[in-house]
Amino acid sequence: MRRRAVLAAAAGSLAAAATVPEGRASAAARTVGPVLDHRVERTYDGTSGTDLSSRVAAVRGLSTGTVLATCRTTSRNLAMTLFSASNPAEPSSEIVLGLAAGALQFVVRDKGVVKVNRLTRTMYDDGAWHTFAVTVSGDGTVFHADGRPVLTLPSAHFFSAVSGLASVNVGRNVDSTHPGGEWFYTGGIRRVAVYDRVLTEAELRAESVRVDLADFGTISGILNSDTPANWVITGDSITHGALWTNGWRSYAEHFQERVRWELGKPKNSDFVIDTGVSGSTTNDLVAAFSQRVTAFSPRVVSVMLGTNDVATSGIGQAAYRANLVRLVAAVRALPGGVVPMLQTPNPVDLARWPNRTALGDYADTMRGVAQEQGVVLIDHHAHWLASNGGSVPTGLLGDGLHPDQRGHLFVSHKMIEDLRIFDPGSRVCSLTIP
């Protein structure tokens, strides 16, 4: 099921789209730098916060602007505050940027009335440093992760939407029913800042400790959006899931279950279409691109090919590379800003399949194309080897080449993790196959 908002007192729905007046400072008088900037790196243990209430005047009354935080998690709590401004004399009166079970969350409530309470479907509880920002303007609210926009809302509520702001905190929220704090953070917070203006995309990238590929940000936005999207997953017999899954789901089917069911409505209106064809090469996909890709009006197109290319006369590494570049260009040329994604094939048992000896070189070619073209890459070939001390994990293969049911689950988990929708509490992500 779709994760519910976890702040216990938060109830109601997203506010309707609204246009709000400018914040305290006029456009001409707005500062270039932040009006509040706390740059003290600290590791929080889930029991304490940093009180910045003496600086509440800097943010009180802002109706537009940016709130930003750089952090990393060390646990997966249901509710963790990065930055909060609240009315400590009232219950449920605050503006909070935080994480909820790994998802980025932004909440605005005034005396129990929910004005905004939204979480991303993408998750960031991986222990890595991330920079998050929420920008609010008269046009709406935009969530940003690692320098890329990942969720847009029509509502536009900021500090001015909460009456009586008097408490500002890092790592916790304070209200009348929790004077000592609640929603404590566990992990490192390096910086929090508030601007009285909406930072540009270039400025947000400059403020980020890491910057995601533009395509990765677009895929995150598709996952977080409530607009239905078609996903085309194409390749050869491995993608097809033919025979060797032994009646279990293929990796494309596991991914479909994660997106269409577990991410909740309305993502169940997304369609994941598997057009993998047994024996297929990049030559074949180039020739049948209209049938296997264009026909389904996709928003994202995943390509996993190479296992047959390496054993096919006439498709050397140069031709394989040229085909991948051509396929990426063909995907990008589709209407609607379609996003390509490349997935390296799994390694194979070369003792049984000696004609695939160069498969690692073809995987390396795909890595090079992904880097040159700015394409999201799911590197199964490297992941399989790294998981088994550099050797091919033959126990994940049905015939030494095709992943069996366990191999397909392994592929799907890597795909789900890399796209930041891995939830250990989900059935797909926690599934094991004996």
Secondary structure as UniProt FT lines:
FT   TURN            8..9
FT   TURN            27..29
FT   STRAND          36..38
FT   STRAND          42..45
FT   STRAND          50..51
FT   HELIX           53..58
FT   TURN            59..61
FT   STRAND          65..73
FT   STRAND          80..86
FT   TURN            88..89
FT   STRAND          94..100
FT   TURN            101..102
FT   STRAND          103..110
FT   TURN            111..112
FT   STRAND          113..123
FT   STRAND          130..137
FT   TURN            138..139
FT   STRAND          140..145
FT   TURN            146..147
FT   STRAND          148..153
FT   HELIX           159..161
FT   TURN            163..164
FT   STRAND          167..170
FT   STRAND          173..175
FT   TURN            176..177
FT   STRAND          178..182
FT   STRAND          186..195
FT   HELIX           201..207
FT   HELIX           214..224
FT   STRAND          230..235
FT   HELIX           237..240
FT   TURN            244..247
FT   HELIX           251..256
FT   HELIX           257..262
FT   TURN            265..266
FT   HELIX           267..269
FT   STRAND          271..274
FT   TURN            278..279
FT   HELIX           282..287
FT   HELIX           289..292
FT   HELIX           294..296
FT   STRAND          300..304
FT   TURN            307..308
FT   HELIX           309..311
FT   TURN            313..314
FT   HELIX           317..332
FT   TURN            335..337
FT   STRAND          339..344
FT   TURN            350..352
FT   HELIX           354..356
FT   TURN            357..358
FT   HELIX           359..373
FT   STRAND          376..379
FT   HELIX           380..387
FT   TURN            388..390
FT   HELIX           394..396
FT   HELIX           405..418
FT   TURN            419..420
FT   TURN            424..425
FT   HELIX           427..430
//
